[in-house]
Amino acid sequence: MLAELISAVSLIPMLVYVKTRRSFAGFLGWTLFSIACLVKVPDYLSSADYYNTTIFFLAYVFFLYMSIRILMANSQTFVDVTAFSALAFIVYFPFAFTPLGDVLIDLTAFLTASLANLLGYGIAKDGANLCLNGKSVQIILACTAIESMALFTGATLGIRADISRKIKAFLISVPVIYVLNLFRNVFVTVSFAYNWFGDNSFYIAHNVISKIGSTMALVLIAYGVFKLLPELADLIYSLKDELAGGGR
């Protein structure tokens, strides 16, 4: 929860930066967010989730460097990236800090159990727990894909482009991510319940296979979004140039 609190605080200077283009506000916002990423690292490391450990440590380095670049070479590119990132935060935080999160967890557990039953696996829902073959898996907020959905909401709706293409990009990303995540939850639960991969079935299904599959799916979804919103791809390329010191 500390990481989420720091992220929430980082939103304030980010919004100030988008409104005023004051470089120190951008620097402060992204520095705070980088710290939030770093705070998550020990949690993932302690649970042997080396994938997320690596991702969040690299995110810490990346966002800290970006905050420094904002101080050195403030530009519209940084403002635009901060704008859609702030929108993503605004979408995410109500689920992190209000009962909306519990509603989403309950809905995800219900839909996961329903999908599993359609596929022939008799998963029973008990609150946020999915029960099968005498074992249970608890659905938490991270199991709802809200982080990825919030990111793609910000990226598709927060970019400067005509509204029809933004809506199309949203529809091929956010709902697809949620549906694919339901299949992921079914896979993890069934794998664990029936020991598909031996004694370490949950770890292999959740931390290895699902992470690889999720990454591949997000790459393909991002490709589709870029095809619909070349402005977003251009912004990413501009960000790369700015971070490399070659931007305007």
N, C-alpha and C positions, 0 to 999 in steps of 0.2 A: 504493500500500500504506500510505502514511502516513495517509491519511484513514481507512482501515479500522482501523488501530491506534488512532487517536484515538477512533474510534467504539467500539471494544472497551473502552477505558479508561472511556469515558462510561457504559458499562453498570453499572459498580460503584456510583457514586453514585446512579444511577437506581434500582437495586435497594434501596439503603439508604433512598432516599426513599419507595419504595412500602411498605417495612417499617415505617419510623419516622415518616413524614410530616414529617421535618425539612426545612424550606424550603431551607436552604443546600445540602443534598444534591441536591435537585431543581434548584436554580439551577446548581450545578456540573455536573451530568450533562448538562443541556440546553445549557449554554454550551459544553462540550466538543464536543457533537454538532454545534452550529452551526459551530464552528471546523472540524470534519471536512468539513462541507458546503463551507465557504469554500475549503479546501485543494484540493477537486476542480475549482474554477472555472478556474484556469490550464490544467489539463490539457485540459478540454473546449474552452477558448478557442483553445488552440494547434492543435487539430485541426479548427477551424472548426465545431464542434458548438454552434451558438448556442442551440439549443433547451435542451440540458442545461446550458449556461452560465447561461442565464436562470433555469432551474428551481433549480439549486443555489445561485445567489446569492440568490434570493428565499427559499429554504429557510433559508439562513444568517440573513437578516434576521428571518424568522418565528420560528425557534427561539431566537435570541438574545433577541428581545422576550418570548417566552414564559418564558424563564428569569428575566427581570427581573420579570415579572408574578407568578411563583411566589414571589419574595422579598417582593413588595408585598402580595399577597393569596392566600396559600396556601389551597387548597380541595380537596375530594374530587375535583372534576373533573380537576384537574391530576394527582392521584394515579392516577386511573383511566386517563387518557391515557398516562401514563408506564408503567403496568402493561402495557397491550397493546403499547406500543412496545418495551418491554424483551423481551417474548415474541418479537416480530418479530426483534429483534437476536439472541436466543438461537437462533432458527431459522437465521438467515443466517450467523453467524460460523463454524460448523463447515465450511461450504462455502468460506468465504473463507480459512481458515487451516489446513485439513487436506486430506488426499488426497480427501475427499469431493467437493471442488470439481472435481478431475480426473475423478472418476467421473461426475459430472453432466455435465461438458463432453463426455466421450466418448459418454455415452448420448444427449445432445442431438444431437450430430453424426450418430450412427447413425440416430436416428429422423428427423432432417431429411432425410438421404439416402434413407431408406426411403420417406418420404412423397413426396419429389420423384420417385422412380422410379415410384411408384403413379400420379402425375400425368403421367407420360410424359417426365420430364426425367432423363436418365441421369447423375445426380450420383454421383461415386465418393468414398468416404470414405477419407482417408489420415491416420490419427491424428485430430487435431482439425481437419484441413483438409477442405473440401468442394471437389472438383475438377469442373469442367465447361467444355468448349469451350476447353481450354488455359489456363484461369484458375482461381484458387483463392481461397476465402474461409476464414479461420480462425475457428473458434468459440472464443470466450473466455467467461469466467464471466458477463459482462454479457449474452451472447447466450442464456443459459439461462433468463432471466426470474426468477432466484432472488430478486432484490430485491423485485419486485412480489409474488411468491408468499409471501415471508416477511412482507411488510406485511399482506397479506390473511389470512395465517394468524394473525398477532397480533390483527388487528382482529376476526376472526370467533370465534376460540377464546378470546381474552383478555377478552372483554366479559362483563358480568354478565347472563346470560340462560339459559334452559333448554337443556340439552345437545342435544336433538334439533334445535332451530332453529339452533344454532351449527354442528352438523355439516352441515345442509342448506346453510347459507350458505357454509361452507367448500367444499362440493362444487360449488357453482355458481360459485365464484370461482377457487380455486387450480388445479384440473385444467383448467378452461377457459382460464385464462391460459397454462398450459404448452402446450396444444394450439394455441392461436392463435399462440403464439410460434414453433412449428414451421413454420406456414404463412408467418410473417414471414421466417424464415430462408431458406425456399425462395424466396420472392419476391426477397429481396435477392441471393441467390446467382445465380439465373437472370437477373435484371435486369443484374447486373454481367457475367456470362459472355457474354451476347448483346448487350450495349450497347443495351438497350432505350431508354435516355434519353441516348444519345450518350456522349461522353467522360467525362462526370460521372455516369455511371449509378449507381456505388456510392454516391456522396454523395447523389444525389437519392432513390434507393431507401431507403437506410439512414437518412439524417439528416433527410429531409423527409417522404416519403410514409409510411414506417413509423412515424415519430414521431407524425404526425397520426393515423394509423390506431390506433396503440397507445393514444393518449390517449382517442380516442372509445370504444374497446373497454373501457378501464378505467372510464370514466364510466358506461357501460351496466352493467358488472358491479357497480360500486359501488351503482347504483340498485337492482339486484336484491338485493344484500346488505342495503341499508337497508329494503327491503320485508319481508324475512325477520327482520331484527333492528332494529326501531324503536329499541331501546335504544341502538344505535350511533349512529343519527341524532340521538337526543336528546343523547348525549354530545358530538357534534360541535357541536350548537347551543349547549350549555352552555359548551363551550370558547370559542366565538365570543363569548358574553356575558362570560366571564371576561376574555378578551383586550381586550374593549372597555371593561372596567372596570365592567360592570353586573352581574356575577355576585354570588352571595351570599358 
